[in-house]
């Protein structure tokens, strides 16, 4: 979603964009698929112990090799793969890499192997701090959302309820949200895909009932209506959440947030629109939910408009692109093409 929104907005601003992504990506964004199925199958996979890993490696290796003969002004790498960063020093084009996650072994190894210039952007100061042992972050540009996708709802539902939504996996901590809602005495509605069936069966399903309802994986319009109708949204990461997309979406809807004090989430909230709880503490989260439920909904929307709007994010990336392109002109001479951002 981040890459799609960024590429679309840049094209609307008149930039010439090439998006290297999967074959099923939006063709309106100028997609060049990075995997030629025919040549991939001709390569052979008989010796590959992990076929998915091999195919991904092949796709990125092919892309990085191809980019050596292209004339982009800027390459913006949004992938989580190690090859775009480890091979960036083979290109004569400025490369910008956005760090979307905390460090993990594969990407960290790619960062360590890079010997050339690289501009790193982190999606939160917390993410920048987590990468500080291996990479110097040049800019912190928080992610943004399309505010129109989560319209402001000035009044919550007549029947008060809390909402939790997202991928249902252990690291998102839904079980904490259920226990906190019960302790707070408020109904909880849950939405999102079941991405870990064992976790759902063992930790979530037994907790359903008695005012705790799983409403399924909703359409975007249904989800916006559900989130906007809640008196507060719960955000319960077990890990250092890099940004906190659900927090931004809830605020855009006018819904205050009660969240664990983890990762990039605290930077998205202030006292007018959210209440932070101690991580993994159900009683603290229950108190935060009750306190958040009475906060001003208009203050939540105003905060989202000021700090979470995607156009603010695009403005900041655009400024970095211009900076990199100008530095490249000084180093290599002027290009004949307009500013081109290649988003991998």
Buried (B, 14 or more C-beta within 10 A) or exposed (E): EBBBBBBBBBBEEEBBBBBBBEEEBEEEBBBBBBBEEEEBEEEEEEEBEEEEEBBBBBBBBBBBEEBEEEEBBBBBBBBBBBBBBBBBBEBEBBBBBBBBBBBEEEBBBBBEBBEEEBBBBBBBBBBBBBBEEEBEBBBBBBBBBBBEBBBBBEEBBEEBBBBBBBEBBBEBBBBBBBBBBBBBEBBBBBBBEBBBEEBBEEBBEEBBEEBBBBBEBBEEEEBBBBBBBBBBBBBBBBBBBBBBBBBBBBBBBBBBBBBBBBBBBBBBBEEEBBBBBBBBBBEBBBBBBBBBBEBEBEBBBBBBBEBBBBEBBBBBBBEBBEBBBEEBEEEEEEBEEEBBBBBB
